[in-house]
């Protein structure tokens, strides 16, 4: 199954609903991957407003 990116929080998932924020607005069109393992110390996570560890798309369509 293909990964889908949540259009609200950019979290990547195979599910029909985002497990991170609960949105069902998902897209199969996304670019780039950011893997956050320490959201509290990551500058990239802070820039992207990511508060939980996980795999995120850089952008979604």
Buried (B, 14 or more C-beta within 10 A) or exposed (E): EEBBBBBBBBBBBEEEEBEBEEEEEBBEEBEEEBEBEEBEEBEEBEEBEBEEBBBBBEEBE
